[in-house]
Each structure stands twice: as structure tokens, then as C-alpha cells.
Amino acid sequence: MQKHAPPGLTLPQVYTRALALLATERNLAITLAFASVVVGLIQLIEPILFGRVVDALSNKEGAFGLIAMWAALGIFGITASVIVAVIADRLAHRRRLAAMADAFERAITLPLSYHAERGSGSVVRAIISGTDGLFWVWLSALREQLTAISSIILLVPTAISMDWRMALILAALAISYIFMNVLVMQKTRLGQAAVERYHSDLSGRVGDVLGNVTVVQSYTRLAAEAEAMRSLMSHLLNAQYPVLTWWGVLTVLQRAAATITMVAVFSIGALLAGRGEMTVGEIVSFVAFAGLMIGKLDQIAAFVMGLNRTAPTLRTYFALVDEPDAIPEKPGALELPPVAGDVRFEDVTFRFPASEQGIFNIDIHAAPGETVALVGPTGSGKTTTLSLLQRLRPPHGGRILVDGHDICDVTVTSLRHSIAVVFQDAGLFNRSIAENVRVGRINATDVDIERACRLAEAHDFIMQKPGGYQFVIGERGASLSGGERQRLAVARAILKDAPILILDEATSALDAETEAKIKRALDRLRENRTTFVIAHRLSTVANADRIYVLDKGRIVETGKFRDLAKGNGVFARMVAEGGFTIPMEKEPAD
């Protein structure tokens, strides 16, 4: 099970923060709140009119005026309730989509470490369940809760003015509801938080398994993964059953309190009426008051119950949108001007949290148009080094300069606009080929896309697909071969046309023929660009202008391929172990 931070916001804070998200449409929300109070007032007046009609009929007086007023108020109240409900529904839907967009935009800006720790399934649940919870809070508050609260608040002085003794019965009912709800919330708070954690773990597990379904099938993990899911579900139910039991007990206690209240109202009312201290109509009004209060208290109790269940998902949502930037942008950060491609690492150090791993005192220089290679054993720090150039991580020491500009002083967007990356994993979306390539430049035309694909030697295989450039390639490009995926990644980088290029194991795990095609495409891509190459296949770095050999986070060798291969260091050992032949020097031209 993944680790979770303890809940930070209290239940009232969760509620007020949810309502605060309506601030962008404050005037409409305030108008709806006022309308809800008016509806609550109308609902309170109806029992009074009901009682007066009964007294008028008992005394054989004219009651048609009162009945007409009652009917008019009823029709007006129903109409107002419908209008408030429809407008509140539309407002809640708009704000839900806006909240979902905000959370999505926040999620895609967070570092890979955040997503790796929580898992994509948990992040998706935080967005979907969180915004569903917000929608429910807004709709309940605007359509029901304000009306219920205003009815109860106005009912108290009205009941006291009619008969304080009968009002005490209603007050006792209200106090008992409050006491019971507070007690049950205290008993279920931790349990409900545990339920949400299990839900989050369940979502994360589903996303993890479905994302690796080929591995699950190939290793016949079907039964094992299904059993693991059932185990998680069992833990979820074990956490949820006590919570459900407490809320069931609360429902029984509330029904008992409501029944006792109605009996008390009739009994005390009958006693007072027998003494001549209360009319039949007033008894009827108090019975209606009791029914109204029970209904409104049930609404509020159901809302509080739902809010208590929803609070953990809302806390998770707020934690997502509040997650601080891994690399906060400096106030007044400048746009990086057009880049020639001179890149320098000056004594750069980065250490992973709670670890001795990282990179230390790195000095690298790549002049405009040069190709620089980073090689070394797995875990030596190659990818980490170039992630610092993209500001995916913040350096803990030293600085990185692009054309003399410290990258910490420029905007992240302008820096990344100047860098194109071809990853080992092509990183394709479940969209059309054209859409995947257009990721490189959003305003590219179809002609631009075709040109980039031709340069990447991808056009021919694209035209063999159903629909050509409109062929949808499946999740992570599942409908394409490995070589086809890589060529689309190269086409995307060609289309971006950035002055700095990073090739991160771009030709790994490919057959010789496919690698040759991609290498030709990469050679075209590298022309007139400052290129950083990360590679385990030493054949891909044979023509690099300079090779930096990393081991345990430090640069241990620097030089050209031939010179390093003749030495006695790490690089020479890698050449020997890889069985790679040192390339012959070119003879001088006549």
C-alpha cells in the first residue's frame, strides 16, 4: 500500500474551501443563496396558514382568503424551487468542469517523482472523485442546505412566539440530531479516511495492472493479480463495514427521535388544548412544524453524512492542486532569447532525497552544433544530468548555462521550447499519427507534418496504415512496431526544430535494419543542432565530438571515442565487454 499524508483540513475547512471555489461566479451564487432563503421562508409560512385555516373552519369562519393565500404561496414556492434547482445545477456543472481542468493542468505540471510515488490511477481518482465531490457539495448547498438551515433558523423564533413549551420539544429534537451526528462523525472520521486510502490504492492497482496487461498475460499473472485485487477489496470492505454500521445506527436513532417528537407534540398539544391554552389549529401548525423540522434535519444530517464520506476525496483533490512546484519559477523570470546552442554545466551537483545517489561536480561543455555523448554503466547519472538541463529537477549546486544564460533565471516554457527530446520510450498518445507528430509544434500544417515524417523515414509505413496520417495508433502506440514508434518520435523532434536536441537511448532494443533507418533520420535531425546523446550502444556515439564517461555520478573520463577506447578506463572496459571494434581513422584526402 502506498503512503498517504494524514488529513490536513478539518471538515468545516473542507466545506468552506469547496464553497470558496464558487467565487468566480460570486454574484450568481449569492443570488441563489438569497433565493434559497426565500424558499425556506415560504416553507415556514405554509404550516402557519394551514393552522389558521383549520381554526377558521373550526370556528365556521370564512377560510377562502387564507386558502387562496396558501395556494399562491405554494405555487410560488414550487416555481422558485424549480428555478433555483435548475440554475444551481448548471452552475455546479460549470464549476465542476472548471475544477477538473484546474486539477488536470496542475497534475501534468508536477514532476515525474510525484506521479511515480502515487501512480496514475490514484491521480486520476483524485481528479474525478474530487470534482464529483465538489459538484455534490455545491448542488446540495445551493438547492437544499441553505433552504433547510434558513427554515430551521426562522422556525425557532416563530415557534417560541406561538408557544414556548411546544417550541422546547422542537429544540430538543434539534439538539438530539446535532449530538447524534457529532458522535457518529467522531466515530467514523478515521475509518472513512482509511476507506478513501483503500479506494485510492485500488484505483492505483487497476491502473498499474492495465498499463502492464501484456506482462500480466505473458507471465500468466491473471489469477495472481485478480487475487491481489480481491485482497485489496477485502481490506476495503473491512474498513467500510464499521463506518456503515455507525451510519445505520444514526439513521435508527434519528427515526426514533422523530417519532418521539411527533408523539410529544400531539400529547402536549392535546393537554394544552384541553386546558384551553392552545387551539386545534395551533396544534396542527406545530405538527407541521415538527414534520418540517424533521425533514430539514434529515436533509442536513444526510448532507453532513455525505460530506463526512466525501471529505477524504476532497482533501486528496485539494492536496493535488496545492502540491508545490518542484522547481518554482523565479519572480520576473525572463524569456530565453533565440538560442545558438552553447550549453555549459559548471560544477553541477544533484542528490536524490534521502539517498547518496545523484551527480556530483559535473562540468560539461557543448558548443553550438556539437554532438556530445554521455555514456556509463546503468545508474551512473546520465539521464539525471540531462533532466537538469530541461529543469525537470533543480540542481543543488553549480549552474547550467544556455548561451550564457543561467537556466534558473529564465522561464521553464521558453527553455523547453529550445530543447527537443527523443526518448527511449517514444511516448505516444492514443490519437492519430498526425496528432502525435503535431505535439512537436501545435500550429504545424499537414505539409509540415508530412515533411518531418519523410525526413524521419516514416512516411512510407504511415501510408500503409488504414487512413494514413489519421490512423489512431492505440495506447502508447500499441498498434505500431518499436521502430515505427521511434520514427514518429524522431519526426516529432524534427517538427519542433529546436536548437538543442537530447537523444535518450533513442535506438535501443531495435534490430539492425530498423536501427539503420532511425540512425539516418537522427543524423538529419542532428544537423546544425547541439546534440546530447545518451547511449548504451557505443556504436551510436562513435562520431561524437566529445564523450563524457560517467560512473557513480561523476565524470571519470572525457575525450573522443578512439582515444578513450585505447585507454584503460571505464570506457575501454565497456568497449571490450560490448565486443565493439574501434573504428578506423579516415585517411587524409589527396
C-alpha positions as CSV (number, residue, x, y, z in Angstrom):
1,M,0.0,0.0,0.0
2,Q,1.3,3.4,-0.9
3,K,2.0,6.0,1.8
4,H,-0.5,8.8,2.4
5,A,-0.2,12.1,4.3
6,P,-2.6,12.5,7.2
7,P,-5.6,14.6,6.6
8,G,-4.9,18.3,6.9
9,L,-8.2,20.1,6.6
10,T,-11.0,19.8,9.1
11,L,-14.5,19.1,8.0
12,P,-15.6,22.7,8.2
13,Q,-12.5,23.8,6.3
14,V,-13.2,21.3,3.6
15,Y,-16.7,22.7,3.3
16,T,-15.8,26.3,3.3
17,R,-13.0,25.8,0.8
18,A,-15.3,23.9,-1.6
19,L,-17.8,26.8,-1.4
20,A,-14.9,29.3,-2.0
21,L,-14.4,27.8,-5.4
22,L,-17.7,29.4,-6.5
23,A,-16.1,32.8,-6.1
24,T,-15.6,33.2,-9.8
25,E,-19.4,33.3,-10.1
26,R,-20.0,35.0,-6.8
27,N,-23.0,37.2,-7.8
28,L,-24.9,34.2,-9.2
29,A,-24.1,32.1,-6.1
30,I,-25.2,34.9,-3.8
31,T,-28.5,35.3,-5.7
32,L,-29.1,31.6,-5.5
33,A,-28.4,31.7,-1.7
34,F,-30.9,34.5,-1.2
35,A,-33.5,32.7,-3.3
36,S,-33.0,29.6,-1.2
37,V,-33.6,31.6,2.0
38,V,-36.8,32.9,0.4
39,V,-37.9,29.4,-0.4
40,G,-37.2,28.4,3.2
41,L,-39.3,31.3,4.5
42,I,-42.2,30.3,2.3
43,Q,-42.0,26.7,3.5
44,L,-42.2,28.0,7.1
45,I,-45.3,30.2,6.4
46,E,-47.3,27.3,5.0
47,P,-47.7,25.5,8.3
48,I,-48.9,28.7,9.9
49,L,-51.5,29.2,7.2
50,F,-52.5,25.6,7.5
51,G,-53.2,26.0,11.2
52,R,-55.2,29.2,10.7
53,V,-57.3,27.5,8.0
54,V,-58.1,24.7,10.5
55,D,-59.1,27.3,13.2
56,A,-61.2,29.2,10.7
57,L,-63.0,26.1,9.7
58,S,-63.4,25.0,13.3
59,N,-65.0,28.4,14.1
60,K,-67.1,28.3,11.0
61,E,-65.4,31.5,9.7
62,G,-64.5,32.3,6.1
63,A,-61.3,30.5,5.1
64,F,-61.2,31.0,1.3
65,G,-58.9,34.0,1.6
66,L,-56.4,32.1,3.7
67,I,-56.7,29.1,1.3
68,A,-56.1,31.3,-1.7
69,M,-53.0,32.8,0.0
70,W,-51.8,29.4,0.9
71,A,-52.2,28.1,-2.7
72,A,-50.5,31.2,-4.1
73,L,-47.5,30.9,-1.8
74,G,-47.3,27.1,-2.5
75,I,-47.2,27.7,-6.3
76,F,-44.7,30.5,-5.9
77,G,-42.5,28.3,-3.7
78,I,-42.6,25.4,-6.1
79,T,-41.8,27.6,-9.0
80,A,-38.9,29.3,-7.1
81,S,-37.6,25.9,-6.0
82,V,-37.5,24.6,-9.6
83,I,-35.8,27.7,-10.9
84,V,-33.2,27.6,-8.1
85,A,-32.6,23.9,-8.7
86,V,-32.1,24.3,-12.5
87,I,-29.7,27.3,-12.2
88,A,-27.8,25.7,-9.3
89,D,-27.4,22.5,-11.4
90,R,-25.9,24.4,-14.3
91,L,-23.6,26.4,-12.1
92,A,-22.4,23.3,-10.3
93,H,-21.7,21.5,-13.7
94,R,-19.8,24.5,-15.0
95,R,-17.7,24.8,-11.8
96,R,-17.1,21.0,-11.8
97,L,-15.6,21.1,-15.3
98,A,-13.5,24.2,-14.3
99,A,-12.2,22.4,-11.2
100,M,-11.4,19.3,-13.2
101,A,-9.4,21.4,-15.8
102,D,-7.5,23.1,-12.9
103,A,-6.6,19.8,-11.4
104,F,-5.6,18.3,-14.7
105,E,-3.4,21.3,-15.6
106,R,-1.8,21.0,-12.1
107,A,-1.2,17.3,-12.5
108,I,0.6,17.5,-15.8
109,T,3.0,20.1,-14.4
110,L,4.1,18.0,-11.5
111,P,7.4,16.1,-11.6
112,L,7.7,12.5,-12.5
113,S,8.6,11.7,-8.9
114,Y,5.1,12.8,-7.8
115,H,3.4,10.5,-10.4
116,A,5.8,7.6,-9.7
117,E,5.1,7.8,-6.0
118,R,1.3,7.9,-6.3
119,G,0.6,6.1,-9.5
120,S,-1.5,7.4,-12.4
121,G,-4.6,5.5,-11.2
122,S,-4.6,7.4,-7.9
123,V,-4.0,10.7,-9.6
124,V,-7.0,10.1,-11.9
125,R,-9.1,9.1,-9.0
126,A,-8.1,12.3,-7.1
127,I,-9.3,14.4,-10.1
128,I,-12.5,12.5,-10.9
129,S,-13.7,11.7,-7.4
130,G,-12.6,15.1,-6.1
131,T,-14.6,17.0,-8.7
132,D,-17.6,14.7,-8.3
133,G,-17.5,15.5,-4.6
134,L,-17.3,19.2,-5.2
135,F,-20.3,19.0,-7.6
136,W,-22.3,17.2,-4.9
137,V,-21.3,19.8,-2.2
138,W,-22.2,22.8,-4.4
139,L,-25.5,21.3,-5.6
140,S,-26.6,20.2,-2.1
141,A,-25.6,23.6,-0.6
142,L,-27.4,25.7,-3.2
143,R,-30.5,23.5,-3.7
144,E,-31.2,22.1,-0.2
145,Q,-28.9,23.1,2.6
146,L,-29.5,26.9,2.6
147,T,-33.2,26.3,2.4
148,A,-33.1,23.8,5.3
149,I,-30.9,25.9,7.5
150,S,-32.9,29.1,6.9
151,S,-36.2,27.2,7.6
152,I,-34.9,25.9,10.9
153,I,-33.4,29.3,12.0
154,L,-36.7,31.1,11.2
155,L,-38.8,28.4,12.7
156,V,-37.3,28.8,16.2
157,P,-38.5,32.4,17.0
158,T,-41.8,31.7,15.2
159,A,-42.5,28.6,17.3
160,I,-41.5,30.4,20.5
161,S,-43.8,33.3,19.7
162,M,-46.7,30.8,19.3
163,D,-46.0,28.6,22.4
164,W,-42.6,28.3,24.2
165,R,-43.5,24.9,25.7
166,M,-44.1,23.3,22.3
167,A,-41.0,25.1,21.0
168,L,-38.9,23.3,23.6
169,I,-40.0,20.0,22.1
170,L,-38.7,21.1,18.7
171,A,-35.5,22.4,20.3
172,A,-34.9,19.1,22.0
173,L,-35.3,17.4,18.6
174,A,-32.7,19.7,17.0
175,I,-30.2,19.2,19.9
176,S,-30.5,15.5,19.7
177,Y,-29.9,15.5,16.0
178,I,-26.8,17.6,16.5
179,F,-25.5,15.4,19.3
180,M,-26.0,12.2,17.4
181,N,-24.4,13.4,14.2
182,V,-21.3,14.8,16.0
183,L,-20.9,11.5,17.9
184,V,-21.1,9.4,14.7
185,M,-18.8,11.7,12.8
186,Q,-16.2,11.3,15.5
187,K,-16.6,7.6,15.5
188,T,-16.2,7.3,11.7
189,R,-13.7,10.0,10.8
190,L,-10.6,7.8,10.8
191,G,-12.5,4.9,9.3
192,Q,-13.7,7.0,6.4
193,A,-10.2,8.2,5.8
194,A,-9.0,4.6,5.7
195,V,-11.8,3.7,3.2
196,E,-10.6,6.5,0.9
197,R,-7.0,5.3,1.1
198,Y,-8.1,1.8,0.1
199,H,-10.1,3.3,-2.8
200,S,-7.0,5.2,-3.9
201,D,-4.9,2.1,-3.6
202,L,-7.5,0.1,-5.6
203,S,-7.5,2.7,-8.4
204,G,-3.7,2.7,-8.4
205,R,-3.6,-1.0,-8.7
206,V,-6.1,-1.1,-11.5
207,G,-4.1,1.5,-13.5
208,D,-0.9,-0.4,-12.8
209,V,-2.2,-3.7,-14.0
210,L,-4.0,-2.4,-17.0
211,G,-0.9,-0.4,-18.0
212,N,1.1,-3.6,-18.0
213,V,-1.5,-6.0,-19.2
214,T,0.8,-7.6,-21.7
215,V,3.2,-8.6,-18.9
216,V,0.3,-9.9,-16.8
217,Q,-0.8,-12.1,-19.7
218,S,2.7,-13.2,-20.8
219,Y,3.7,-14.3,-17.3
220,T,0.2,-15.8,-16.6
221,R,-0.4,-13.4,-13.7
222,L,-4.1,-13.3,-14.3
223,A,-5.1,-15.4,-11.2
224,A,-2.4,-13.7,-9.0
225,E,-3.4,-10.2,-10.0
226,A,-7.1,-11.0,-9.6
227,E,-6.4,-12.5,-6.1
228,A,-4.4,-9.3,-5.2
229,M,-7.4,-7.2,-6.2
230,R,-9.8,-9.3,-4.2
231,S,-7.5,-8.9,-1.2
232,L,-7.5,-5.1,-1.5
233,M,-11.3,-5.2,-1.9
234,S,-11.5,-7.3,1.3
235,H,-9.4,-4.8,3.2
236,L,-11.7,-2.0,1.8
237,L,-14.8,-3.8,3.0
238,N,-13.3,-4.5,6.4
239,A,-12.6,-0.7,6.8
240,Q,-16.0,0.3,5.4
241,Y,-18.3,-2.1,7.4
242,P,-17.8,-0.3,10.8
243,V,-18.5,3.0,9.1
244,L,-21.6,1.8,7.5
245,T,-22.7,0.3,10.8
246,W,-22.4,3.6,12.6
247,W,-24.3,5.5,10.0
248,G,-27.0,2.8,10.2
249,V,-27.2,3.3,13.9
250,L,-27.5,7.0,13.3
251,T,-30.5,6.5,11.0
252,V,-32.3,4.4,13.5
253,L,-31.7,6.9,16.3
254,Q,-32.9,9.8,14.1
255,R,-36.1,7.9,13.2
256,A,-36.7,7.2,16.9
257,A,-36.1,10.9,17.8
258,A,-38.6,12.0,15.1
259,T,-41.2,9.5,16.2
260,I,-40.9,10.6,19.9
261,T,-41.1,14.2,18.8
262,M,-44.3,13.7,16.9
263,V,-45.9,11.8,19.8
264,A,-44.8,14.5,22.2
265,V,-46.2,17.3,20.1
266,F,-49.6,15.5,19.9
267,S,-49.6,14.6,23.6
268,I,-48.6,18.0,25.0
269,G,-50.8,19.8,22.4
270,A,-53.8,17.7,23.4
271,L,-53.1,18.5,27.1
272,L,-52.8,22.3,26.4
273,A,-55.8,22.2,24.2
274,G,-57.8,20.6,26.9
275,R,-56.9,23.4,29.3
276,G,-57.9,26.0,26.6
277,E,-54.3,27.2,26.3
278,M,-54.0,26.2,22.6
279,T,-56.3,25.9,19.6
280,V,-56.6,22.9,17.3
281,G,-55.1,25.0,14.5
282,E,-52.0,25.8,16.6
283,I,-51.6,22.1,17.3
284,V,-51.8,21.4,13.6
285,S,-49.2,24.1,12.9
286,F,-46.8,22.6,15.5
287,V,-47.3,19.2,14.0
288,A,-46.5,20.7,10.6
289,F,-43.5,22.5,12.2
290,A,-42.3,19.2,13.6
291,G,-42.7,17.5,10.2
292,L,-40.9,20.4,8.6
293,M,-38.1,20.3,11.1
294,I,-37.7,16.6,10.9
295,G,-37.5,16.8,7.1
296,K,-35.0,19.6,7.2
297,L,-32.9,18.0,9.9
298,D,-32.9,14.8,7.9
299,Q,-31.6,16.8,4.9
300,I,-28.9,18.4,6.9
301,A,-27.9,15.1,8.6
302,A,-27.8,13.4,5.2
303,F,-25.6,16.2,3.9
304,V,-23.2,16.0,6.9
305,M,-23.1,12.2,6.5
306,G,-22.3,12.6,2.8
307,L,-19.7,15.4,3.5
308,N,-18.0,13.2,6.0
309,R,-17.8,10.4,3.5
310,T,-16.6,12.8,0.7
311,A,-14.2,14.8,2.8
312,P,-11.2,12.4,2.2
313,T,-11.6,12.6,-1.5
314,L,-11.9,16.4,-1.3
315,R,-8.8,16.5,0.9
316,T,-6.9,14.5,-1.8
317,Y,-8.1,16.8,-4.5
318,F,-7.1,19.9,-2.6
319,A,-3.7,18.3,-1.8
320,L,-3.2,17.7,-5.6
321,V,-4.0,21.3,-6.6
322,D,-1.9,22.6,-3.6
323,E,1.1,20.5,-4.5
324,P,4.1,22.9,-4.7
325,D,6.1,23.2,-7.8
326,A,9.2,21.0,-7.7
327,I,11.1,23.9,-9.4
328,P,9.4,27.2,-8.6
329,E,10.0,29.8,-11.2
330,K,11.8,33.0,-10.1
331,P,9.7,36.1,-9.9
332,G,10.4,38.2,-13.0
333,A,12.0,35.2,-14.9
334,L,12.9,36.3,-18.4
335,E,12.1,34.6,-21.8
336,L,15.2,32.8,-23.2
337,P,16.1,34.7,-26.4
338,P,16.8,32.8,-29.7
339,V,19.3,30.1,-28.9
340,A,22.5,29.3,-30.7
341,G,23.1,26.2,-28.7
342,D,26.1,26.8,-26.4
343,V,25.5,24.7,-23.3
344,R,27.7,24.6,-20.1
345,F,27.4,22.6,-16.9
346,E,29.5,24.3,-14.3
347,D,30.2,22.2,-11.2
348,V,26.7,20.9,-11.1
349,T,25.5,18.7,-8.2
350,F,22.2,17.0,-7.6
351,R,21.5,14.5,-4.8
352,F,18.3,12.4,-4.6
353,P,16.3,12.9,-1.4
354,A,17.3,10.5,1.5
355,S,20.0,9.0,-0.7
356,E,23.6,9.2,-1.5
357,Q,22.9,8.8,-5.2
358,G,23.0,11.6,-7.7
359,I,25.5,13.5,-9.8
360,F,28.4,15.5,-8.4
361,N,30.6,18.3,-9.7
362,I,29.6,17.8,-13.3
363,D,31.4,20.0,-15.9
364,I,30.2,19.7,-19.5
365,H,30.5,21.9,-22.5
366,A,28.8,21.6,-25.8
367,A,29.5,24.3,-28.4
368,P,26.8,25.2,-30.9
369,G,26.3,22.3,-33.4
370,E,28.5,19.8,-31.5
371,T,27.4,16.3,-30.6
372,V,28.2,15.4,-27.0
373,A,27.7,11.8,-25.7
374,L,27.1,10.7,-22.1
375,V,28.0,7.1,-21.5
376,G,28.5,4.9,-18.5
377,P,27.1,2.0,-16.5
378,T,23.4,1.9,-15.6
379,G,22.7,4.3,-12.8
380,S,25.8,6.4,-13.4
381,G,23.7,9.6,-13.7
382,K,23.4,10.2,-17.5
383,T,19.6,10.7,-17.6
384,T,19.7,12.7,-14.3
385,T,22.3,15.0,-15.8
386,L,20.2,15.9,-18.8
387,S,17.0,16.1,-16.8
388,L,18.6,19.1,-15.0
389,L,19.1,20.7,-18.4
390,Q,15.4,20.5,-19.0
391,R,14.7,21.7,-15.4
392,L,12.8,18.6,-14.6
393,R,14.8,18.6,-11.4
394,P,16.5,21.5,-9.6
395,P,20.4,21.4,-9.2
396,H,21.6,21.5,-5.6
397,G,24.8,23.1,-6.6
398,G,26.5,24.8,-9.6
399,R,24.7,26.2,-12.6
400,I,23.7,25.4,-16.1
401,L,24.1,28.0,-18.9
402,V,22.5,28.1,-22.3
403,D,24.2,30.8,-24.4
404,G,25.4,32.3,-21.2
405,H,22.0,32.5,-19.6
406,D,21.6,30.6,-16.3
407,I,18.5,28.4,-16.9
408,C,17.3,29.2,-13.4
409,D,16.8,32.8,-14.4
410,V,14.6,32.1,-17.5
411,T,11.1,30.7,-17.8
412,V,10.7,27.0,-18.0
413,T,8.5,27.3,-21.1
414,S,11.0,29.3,-23.1
415,L,13.8,26.9,-22.0
416,R,11.9,23.8,-23.1
417,H,10.8,25.4,-26.3
418,S,14.5,25.4,-27.2
419,I,15.0,21.7,-26.5
420,A,13.7,18.6,-28.4
421,V,13.9,15.2,-26.9
422,V,13.7,11.7,-28.4
423,F,13.1,9.2,-25.6
424,Q,13.9,5.5,-25.4
425,D,10.1,5.1,-24.9
426,A,8.6,7.1,-27.7
427,G,5.9,8.5,-25.5
428,L,2.9,8.3,-27.9
429,F,-0.7,9.1,-27.2
430,N,-3.8,7.1,-28.2
431,R,-4.5,9.5,-31.0
432,S,-3.9,9.7,-34.7
433,I,-0.4,9.7,-36.2
434,A,-0.8,13.4,-37.3
435,E,-1.8,14.4,-33.8
436,N,1.1,12.6,-32.2
437,V,3.6,14.3,-34.5
438,R,1.9,17.7,-34.1
439,V,2.8,17.5,-30.4
440,G,6.2,18.9,-31.6
441,R,4.6,22.1,-32.9
442,I,0.9,22.7,-32.3
443,N,0.4,25.1,-35.3
444,A,2.1,22.8,-37.8
445,T,0.4,22.3,-41.1
446,D,-0.2,18.9,-42.7
447,V,2.6,19.7,-45.2
448,D,4.9,20.3,-42.3
449,I,4.0,17.0,-40.7
450,E,4.5,15.1,-43.9
451,R,7.9,16.7,-44.5
452,A,9.0,15.8,-40.9
453,C,7.8,12.2,-41.4
454,R,9.6,11.9,-44.7
455,L,12.9,13.1,-43.1
456,A,12.3,10.6,-40.3
457,E,11.7,7.8,-42.9
458,A,8.2,7.3,-41.5
459,H,6.1,8.4,-44.4
460,D,6.1,5.1,-46.3
461,F,4.9,3.0,-43.4
462,I,2.3,5.6,-42.4
463,M,0.7,5.5,-45.9
464,Q,0.4,1.7,-45.5
465,K,-1.8,2.2,-42.4
466,P,-5.6,2.5,-42.8
467,G,-6.4,6.2,-43.1
468,G,-2.7,7.1,-43.4
469,Y,-1.9,10.1,-41.1
470,Q,-5.3,9.8,-39.5
471,F,-4.7,6.2,-38.3
472,V,-5.2,6.0,-34.5
473,I,-2.2,4.2,-33.1
474,G,-3.6,2.9,-29.7
475,E,-2.5,3.5,-26.2
476,R,1.3,4.2,-26.1
477,G,1.4,3.4,-29.8
478,A,0.4,-0.3,-29.3
479,S,-0.7,-0.7,-33.0
480,L,2.9,0.2,-34.2
481,S,6.1,-1.7,-34.1
482,G,9.0,-0.5,-32.0
483,G,10.8,1.0,-35.0
484,E,7.7,2.7,-36.2
485,R,7.1,4.3,-32.8
486,Q,10.7,5.6,-32.7
487,R,10.5,7.1,-36.1
488,L,7.3,9.0,-35.1
489,A,9.2,10.3,-32.1
490,V,12.0,11.5,-34.4
491,A,9.5,13.1,-36.7
492,R,8.1,15.0,-33.7
493,A,11.5,16.3,-32.8
494,I,12.2,17.3,-36.4
495,L,8.9,19.2,-36.5
496,K,9.8,21.0,-33.2
497,D,13.0,22.3,-34.9
498,A,14.7,23.2,-31.5
499,P,18.3,24.2,-31.4
500,I,19.2,21.8,-28.7
501,L,18.5,18.1,-29.1
502,I,18.5,15.3,-26.5
503,L,18.6,11.6,-27.7
504,D,17.9,9.4,-24.7
505,E,18.6,5.8,-25.8
506,A,16.7,6.6,-29.0
507,T,17.9,3.5,-30.9
508,S,18.0,0.9,-28.1
509,A,16.3,-2.5,-28.5
510,L,15.9,-2.3,-32.2
511,D,17.0,-4.7,-35.0
512,A,19.9,-3.7,-37.2
513,E,17.9,-2.7,-40.2
514,T,15.5,-0.5,-38.2
515,E,18.3,1.0,-36.2
516,A,20.0,2.0,-39.5
517,K,16.8,3.8,-40.7
518,I,16.5,5.6,-37.4
519,K,20.2,6.5,-37.3
520,R,19.9,8.1,-40.8
521,A,16.8,10.0,-39.5
522,L,18.7,11.1,-36.4
523,D,21.7,12.2,-38.5
524,R,19.4,14.5,-40.4
525,L,17.9,15.7,-37.1
526,R,21.3,16.5,-35.6
527,E,22.4,18.8,-38.4
528,N,23.2,22.3,-37.1
529,R,21.9,21.4,-33.6
530,T,23.7,21.0,-30.3
531,T,23.0,17.3,-29.5
532,F,23.3,15.3,-26.3
533,V,23.3,11.6,-26.8
534,I,22.7,9.0,-24.0
535,A,23.5,5.6,-25.3
536,H,24.5,2.1,-24.1
537,R,25.2,1.0,-27.7
538,L,28.6,2.6,-28.2
539,S,28.2,2.4,-32.0
540,T,25.8,5.3,-31.7
541,V,28.4,7.6,-30.2
542,A,31.4,6.7,-32.4
543,N,31.2,10.0,-34.2
544,A,30.5,12.3,-31.2
545,D,32.7,15.4,-31.0
546,R,33.2,14.6,-27.3
547,I,32.3,11.8,-24.9
548,Y,31.8,12.2,-21.2
549,V,32.1,8.9,-19.3
550,L,30.1,8.9,-16.0
551,D,30.5,6.4,-13.1
552,K,28.7,6.7,-9.8
553,G,27.5,10.2,-10.6
554,R,30.9,11.6,-11.5
555,I,32.7,12.3,-14.8
556,V,35.6,9.9,-14.8
557,E,36.8,10.3,-18.5
558,T,36.4,12.8,-21.3
559,G,37.6,12.6,-24.9
560,K,36.9,11.2,-28.4
561,F,35.8,7.7,-29.0
562,R,39.2,6.4,-30.3
563,D,41.3,7.9,-27.6
564,L,39.0,6.7,-24.8
565,A,38.8,3.2,-26.3
566,K,42.6,2.9,-26.3
567,G,42.9,3.8,-22.6
568,N,42.5,1.6,-19.5
569,G,39.4,3.2,-18.0
570,V,35.7,2.6,-17.8
571,F,35.0,3.3,-21.5
572,A,37.7,0.9,-22.7
573,R,36.2,-1.8,-20.5
574,M,32.7,-1.0,-21.9
575,V,34.1,-1.3,-25.5
576,A,35.8,-4.6,-24.7
577,E,32.7,-6.1,-23.0
578,G,30.5,-4.9,-25.9
579,G,32.7,-6.5,-28.5
580,F,32.8,-3.3,-30.4
581,T,35.6,-2.7,-33.0
582,I,37.4,0.6,-32.8
583,P,36.6,2.5,-36.0
584,M,39.5,3.1,-38.4
585,E,40.8,6.6,-38.7
586,K,39.9,8.3,-42.0
587,E,42.8,8.7,-44.3
588,P,43.5,12.3,-45.4
589,A,42.3,13.3,-48.8
590,D,44.8,13.6,-51.6
